[in-house]
Amino acid sequence: MSDSHTRPPLPPFTRESATEKVRLAEDGWNSRDAEKVSLAYSLETQWRNRTEFANNREQAKAFLTRKWNKELEYRLIKELWAFDSNRIAVRYAYEWRDDSGNWFRSYGNENWEFEADGLMLRRFACINDMPIKESERKFHWPLGRRPDDHPGLSELGL
């Protein structure tokens, strides 16, 4: 059961609508606005993110708040991997630094399942962090939405 709004594009997904859903998710996460981003998830959303689990929207929002308080200068790129009906698989990479100035690139895959209203019911993430030098960064746009002309993961060789 989710709340009364819908979150287009809605399943069943086509390649075009799945690609749009992925970009909208990327844009939301790049906003680093936990309240706004949490509205893309059903009230009963279930997450696994590394070793952390969330079992509702409020827990997901709390997770996002902690994440973006720790992962500074966060910039994310997502790419559609596969889709079918109400499910989407993505691969992604994001760059961030900690409060000591150490830079990281985190690589991962997510599996998403959506309800008919377009809200995400399940999110399963696997992530690996790799320390990088600041000079090795590839994501250089101003904080916020990735510009349309910025290369994606495939174009960057990631």
N, C-alpha and C positions, 0 to 999 in steps of 0.2 A: 504494500500500500504506500503510495506517495502522496504528496500534497496536490493541490488543485491545478497547478500550472503545468504547461508542457514545455519541453526543451528541444525544439527542432534542431537539426533534422531528426525525424522519427524513424524507427525501424518499421519494416525490413529495409536494410541498407542496400544501396547501389554503390558502385565504386565512387561515383561523384558525391553522394551524400555521406559515405564513410570518410572520404577525404576531408569534406567540410567539417564533420564532427571532430576529426583529429585536430584540424587547425583551430577550431573554436576552443578545444581543450587546451591546446598549446597557448593560445592567446590568454585564456583565463589564468592559467598557472603563471604565465609571465607577468601578470598584473600583481601577483603576490598579495592579493586581497582575499584572505581566508573566508570571510563572510560571503563575498560574492561567489567565489569558486565553489563553496560548499552547496550552493543552491543548484548545482548541476547534478547532485547526488540525491537519491531517494532518501526518505526519512529512515529507512531500514538498511541503508547501504552497508555492504560488508567489504572490508578491505584487508588485504595482507600487503604490507609494505616492509620489506626486509623481515625483521623479527617483531614488528609492531602490527597489531590488529585493531581495526575500528569496526564497531557493530552498529553504528547509526550515524546520521549526519552530524550531530554535535561532536561525536568523537573524531570524525573526519576533520571537522573544522578545527578542533583543538590540535590535532596532528599537524595540519597545515600551518597553524600559527607558530608552533614550536619549530617546524622545519624552516620557515622563512626568517625566524629570529636567529637561527643558527647558520643557515646557508646564505651568506651575504652576496650581493651583486649577482643574484641568481638569473641565469639566462638559459632557456630551454628550447630545444628543437625536437619535435615529434614527427614521425613518418609512419604512414599506414603500412602495415605488413600484410594483413589479411582481414577478411570480413565475411560474415555469413548471417543473414537474417537479422538477429538482434545482438550479434557479437562482433567485436572489433579487436584485432591484435595490433599493437604498435611497437615500434622500437624508438628509442629516444636517447639523447645525450643532453646533459646540461653542465654548465660551468658555474662555479661559485668559489668563494673564498671564506675561510673561517675568520674569527676575530683576531687571530694572530697574523693574518696576511698570507696564509698558505692557500694556494690555489688547487682546485680539483676539477677533474672532468668525471662525471658520473654517467655510466652507460647502463641502459636497461631495456627491458621488455615489459609490456603490460598486456593483460587480457581483460577486456571489458565486456560486461553484459548489461543490456539496457531493458527497461520496462517499456511498455507501449507508448508512454507519454514522453519518452526520450531521456528520462532521468536514469543515471547509472545506478544499477542495483549492486553489481559486483565489480571490484577492481583488485586484480592480483598483480603485484609488481615484483620483479627481480632486478636488483641494482648492484653494480660494482663501482667502487670509487677508485680513481687513479690520480695520485698526486701529479701535478704538472707545474712547470715554471710559468710565471706570468707571461713570458715571451712565447709560450706554446699555446696560448689561448687562441681560439678560432671564432669566438662569439663576441663581437665588438660593438653591437648596436647599443644605443642608449637604453637604459632600463625600461622595461615595458614590452609592448608587442614587437615581435621580430618583423622588420620591414619586408615587404613583399619581394624586394629584389635581393634580399640576403640569401646566400646559398643554403640549401637544406643539407641533411646528413649525407645523402648520396653524393651530392656535388662537392662536399667537403672531404670526401673519402673516409667518412666515419661509418 
